[in-house]
Amino acid sequence: MYLQVFVDGKWININVEITPEYPYGNSQNAFGADFETYSFTFEPVICSGIRIYGKAGGSAGFVGAAELKVIGS
């Protein structure tokens, strides 16, 4: 999984710290409790977009997010 920012018409991977550590696995049991919150912390950047990018997981190839909030410094 990557966090990317959109700068000058290009998506760029940035260094990010994810807390708690994001789980990986092929079953729901490999993941945390329902409604788990993950924080992505990175150096401030001027951009026109932010996205979470990566290969969908599990045998069903799914990905989901209930809420995405960006807090600037």
Beta strands, then each sheet from edge to edge (+ up, - down):
strand 1: 2-7
strand 2: 10-14
strand 3: 17-19
strand 4: 39-41
strand 5: 50-53
sheet 1: 2+ 1- 5+
sheet 2: 3+ 4-
end
